[in-house]
Amino acid sequence: MSEVMPVLYAVMGFILVASVIAIEAKDLLSTVISISAAGAGVAIVFLLLRAPDLAITAVVVEVVSRFRPKLSPDSGPRTRAV
């Protein structure tokens, strides 16, 4: 476990930097990319801690939360009721 700790700290630093960039970003695209990078970092942390089930869950939640608005039936164009 001790050989994993430096890598774990580096990935946690990456998550922190990505989170700060997401907070300070001015445009939506940069924010989404930064949040996705932080989520990927969380999945890597789970892999380093030997919890692959949590890593897979983190990736699935990350993907579903990004594409949920596109998959929703309410996200289509509004039509006028007659």
Beta strands, then each sheet from edge to edge (+ up, - down):
end
